[in-house]
Amino acid sequence: MTSDYERQLPHGLSDLFFAEAAQRTALESGLAETFLRWGYTQVIPPTFEFYESIAAEAGTQLREELYRFFDRDGRTLALRADFTIPIARIVATKLYDQPMPLRFYYIGSVFRHEEPRAGRRREFTQAGIELIGARTPAADAEVIALALEALRTIGLREVRISIGQMAFFKALLADLGLAPEQVAQVKAAIERRATAQLESILRALPMADERRHALVQLAGWRHSERWREAAHALCINAQSHQVIDELTEVVERLRASVQADNVLSVDLTALRGMEYYTGVVFAGFVPGIGYDLVSGGRYDELIGHFGKACPAMGFAIGVERAMMALPAQNARLGPDVVAEACAHAECYEQIVAARRAGERVLVDVLGRSGGALRAYAQSLGARVLACRHKGKICEG
Amino acid sequence: MRGLTVALPKGRLFERSLQVVEASGLRFHAARSDSRRLMFADERSGSRMILVKPVDVVTYVEHGAADVGIVGEDVLHESGVDVLEPLTLPFGQCRIVVAGTPEQRNANLRLMTNLRVATKYPRLTRDHFARRGLSAELIALSGSVELGPAIGLADLLVDVVDTGRTLRDNGLVEIETILRCAACVIVNRASQVIKSESVNQWLAQMQIASSQ
C-alpha cells in the first residue's frame, strides 16, 4: 500500500532545480567571495548537535521552534536553528586561545518549526559572518558595512540599514528591579511602537515620571538627521548617555565608509532579534520586500555561556529572501557543446579538450547522429561535436 | 508622503477609517460609491488605497503589499502578525469577552472538565485559557457565536462585544473581559525604514486628524 505522504513534502520545505538552484548557488558563491575579501574564513559546524548546546541562550521562542529528536542512547539532539550558537560553542571550547579577533563566515541551512510566512520556510539558508574577540565601535561598524557590501555585491540596490542598540533600553530600565515578565511586556510594546499600550503597562509599574516619560517617548521614536540630540534627550542616567555616545561613533564611522545618503537610520525601538543580543543591532531592507533581508547584532555574553567569555558581533542574510528581492535570472543552464557518443579515443580527446577549455560538453548517450544530433543540439542552443569517423564503423 | 499604499478594512470600521484618512490629507475619489472597485488612487500624492477584508489588512501590511493599514486591535492580536502599531484611533472601541449562561457566571471554571468554548478568535481564546492553566476545547465558528452556549454546542463563548445587546438578546452574560480594543494604524516594518519620511509624515498627520 502506498502512503499518501510518499509523494509530498512536509509543510514548509521546497525543492529547487534549474534556474532557481543555479541562482541560489551563484548567490552563495558571491556572498562567500565578499566575505573572503574582507578577511573572513569559513566555519562549518555540524547540522545537528546536542539539544543542550543548540538551545543554550536561544530564547523561549526559538527553543520552541527547534527540531528535536533522539539518538539511540536516548539523548536529545536538535537541528541547528542558527549558526551563531554553534560557532559560539566552537570558539569557547576550541579556539579561545587563538589570536583575536577571529573572523568567520558560514553558509548553510537552518531549521525552524515555524509557520512558513514572510519568505521563510522551515528549512532556509543563512549566509553570515561573526567577528569574535573585539568590542569596539570599529568592529560594530565593520560588521554593518560588510552586511551592506554583501547585499550590494549580489546585485541589490537601494539597501537601507536600520541600526538600534539593545543596551539603551536596558539602561532606561536600569536599577528598577522589574521582573523578567514585566521587562518583556515593556519591550514588546516599545518594539511594536505601541505607545498607548505602553502607557497603560507603565502606569502599573513603579518608576519616576521622568523615566516613564522617556520610555513613552522612546516608543514614539522617529529617525531624523538630529537623532543624536533626540536620543540624548531620552537619557535618564550616565549609562544611557554612554550608550548613545558609543552608537554615535559607530554611525559616524559607517557614514564615512558607506558612501551614500539615506542608507542609514537609527531606530532605538529595534529590540527584536535573537534573545542573546546585548548591544548594537541592525537590519537591512530593500524596496519591494516587506521584511528584513539581513539582521544582526552584538552578543557579548553568548560565548561565555560555553566557556571563556568573549565579545562578538555578527549578522545573517536570509538567502531565500535575498533571492525574492532579485529579478529572476535567465542564466544559461544548457550545454555549450553536444558531442556524439562514439568510442574513438581521438573523439574522446576532443571532448576532454573542450571541457578543459571551460565549455560545458554533454555527450548524447541516446546515440543520435547526423540531422537528429544537430536538431537536438539546436534545441539546447549548443554546437555539435560529431564523430570524426563519419561513415566508418566505430570500433570497440 | 508620496507613494504609500494604504489598506483599509471593509465593513464596520470602513466609514470612520476613510474619514480619518481623508482628514490626514489623502483623497480617494469614488471610494464611497457602491462600485466594486477595490483599489483607488490619489494622483496628487502618488498614494493608493486598497479595500480588503479586515483579517486581510494585517496580511497585506505584514508582507509589505500595503505599507500601512487600519484594522481593529481584536483582528490584529488574533492574527499574531509582526507589524508596527504606532497609533490607536478614537473609534471602533470594543471588548473581547468571555460570556456564558447566567448560571456559569458563578461557576468555578477550574472545576469544569471538558470546558468547550465557541469562538471566532481561537488564538486569543487559547492564550487566555492557557495563561490561567485551564484546558479548553476550542470550537471555531465563523459567526453567530452566541448560538454556541444557547444551543448547547459549547459551555462558553469568546467574542467581541460592542454594546452587549446581542449577548442579552440570546440570554447570555459577560463573565470577564480578555481585551479592550479600538481601531489602530499598523505599519510594515520594512516600509518604516524604506519609506520612513512618507510614513512618518503620514503618521503625524493621522495623529492630528484623529485627535480632532
Interface residues (C-beta under 8 A of the other chain):
Chain A: R117 A118 E158 R160 S162 R192 R193 A194 T195 A196 Q197 G220 R222 H223 S265 D267 A283 F285 V286 P287 G288 I289 G290 Y291 D292
Chain B: E62 H63 G64 A65 D82 V83 L84 E85 P86 L87 T88 V187 N188 R189 A190 S191 Q192 V193 I194 S196 N200
